[in-house]
Amino acid sequence: MFSILILLALVVIVAIWAVGIYNGLVTARNAYKNAFAQIDVQLQRRFDLIPNLVETVKGYLAHERETLEAVIAARGAAVSGLAAAKANPGDPAAMEQLAASQGQLNGALGRLLAVSEAYPDLKANQNMMQLTEELTSTENKVAFARQAYNDSVMAYNNKREVFPSSVVAGMFDFAAAALLDIPADRAQVREAPKVQF
């Protein structure tokens, strides 16, 4: 009888331990998903600014149609990349698609802003100044949100990989989450567009 009570007590202790680890993993997973939601908010704001920016420069850059079309196409690809990542935050393929599409958009915006430097009237336009200021501010917010997301992903991945959490993570299919990182071989993408007046 006494041995049955000891065995029952051990089973209860192990169950409580496993539930605690499981809940910690769920909490960490929810934290990185919430951090991704903050990226989503900032990227949506960025995507909303881009059509206004394009409309503002359209009249000045009539012969730079190719640049404007590249920005519009890159924005469309970036919106699609965000939708894929939003559907499954942390998924390696979705994060890679998002990073690639954001890289293309950064490059297109950089070219647009570089071309606009050649037009003094455009640089002095109040709408252009306001939009570029908002875009720069949003770029900074995206960078901070991406860092917070990457920190949350790292904490989650560490939690799911250390023993004994790795046992519970394996039993309940807690998959590794992917960082949102811009590839190192695309140096022009790593920098936010420079805005100078």
N, C-alpha and C positions, 0 to 999 in steps of 0.2 A: 504494500500500500504506500509506504513512504517513498519507494523508488518510483512509483507511478506519479506521485506528486512532484518529485524532482524533475522527472522527464517532462511533465506537463508545464512546469515552471520554465524549463529550458526552451520548450517549443514556443511559449508565450514571449519570452525574451527575444528569441530569434525573429519571431513574427513582428514584434514592435520595432526591432532594429531594421528589418527589411522595409517596413512601411516608412520609417523615417528616411531611409536612403532614397526610396522611391519618390517620396514627397519632395525631397531636396532636389532630385533630378528634374521633376516636373516644374518646380519653382525656377530652377536655372534655365530650363527650356523656355518658359514663359517670359523670363527676363530678356533673353536675346530676341524673342519675337516682338516684345514691346519696344526694344531698342530699334529693331528694324522698322517698326511703325513710325518712329520719329524720323528715320531716313525718308520714308514714304511721304510724310508731311512736307518735308523740305524740298524733295524732288518734285512733288506736285506743284509747289509754289514756284519752283524754277521753271517748270514746263509752262505754267500760266504766264510767266513773264516773257518768255521767248516770242510768242506771236506779236505781242505789243512792241518788242524790240525790233522785230523784222518789219512791222508796219511803219515804225518810225523812220527806219533807214531806207525803206523802199524808194521813196521819192528822190533821195540823194544818190542812191547807188543803182540807178536804173540800168547802167551797163554792167553791173556786178551781179547780174541775175543768177549766175552759176553759184556764187557764194551764198546768196539768199536761199536758193533751192537746196543747197547742201545742208544748211542749218535746219530747214523745215524737214528734210528727210531724216536727218540725225535725231531731231526731236521725236519724230514718229517712231523710230527704232528704239529710242530711249524709253518712251512711254510703254512700248511692248515689252522691253526688258524689265521694266519696273513691275508690270502686271504679272509676268512670269515669276519674278522673285517674291512678289506679294502673296502669290498663291502658295508658295512653299519657302518661307524664309529659312535660310540656313542650308538649303539644298545646294550642293556644289555646282551643278550645271546651271541652276537659276542664278546663283551669285556670279558665276563666270559670264553669263549672258548679260547680266545687269552691268557688270564692270566694263565689258567690251562696249556696250551701247552708250554708257556714260562717257567712256573715252572718246568715242566718235563724236558725241555731242560737244564735249569740251574742245576738241580739235576744231570743229566747225565754228563754234562760238569764238574761239581764239582768232581764227582767220577773219571772221566778220568784224571783230573789234579792231584787228590790225588794219583791215581795209578802210574802216571808218576813220582811222587816224589821218588819212590823206584828205579828209574833207573838213576844213575848219568850221564851216557853217553847221555841219552836223554835230561836231564836237561841242559847239556852243548851244545847240538846241536844248531847251529846258527838259523836254520829254526824254531825250537821249541821256542827258546827265542823270536824271532821276532813275531811269531804267537800269543804266549801268551800275549806279550805286546800289540799287536793290538787288541786282544780279550778283554783285560782289559780296554783299551781305549774305545773300542766300548761299553762295558758294562756301562761305565760311561756316555757316550753319550746317551745311551738308557734311563738311569735313569733321565738325565736332560730333554730329550724329553718327557718322561712319565710325569714328573712334570709339564712341560709346557702344555701338553695336559690336565691333570687333572685341572690345573688352568683355562684353557679356558672353560672346561666343567662346572666347578663351576660357572664361570661368566655367561655362557649361562643359566644354570639352575636357577640361582638367577634372572636373567632378565625375564625369562618366568614365574616365580612363584610370583613375586611381583605385586601388584595392581598398576596401571591399565593394565600393560602388560599382566597379566594372562588372562584378558578378550580377548585380541587380539590373544594371543597364543592359547587359547581354540578354538576360531573361525576358526583359520587356521591350526589346528592340529600340533603345534610345540611340538613334543614329548620330554620327558626328555631324556637327554643323560647320559650314564653310564660312570663312572670313570674306568680307567684301574688300578686295584689294585690287588696286590698279596695277597691272603688270609692270615690272621694272623696265622692260625693254621699250616702253612707250613713254619716254621722258617728257615729251611735249604734253602728254595727258596728265602727268602728275602735278603740273602747275595749274593753278586757277588762272583764268584769263586775266591779263594785265589791263587795267583801265587807267588811262592817264588823260588829264585835261590840262 
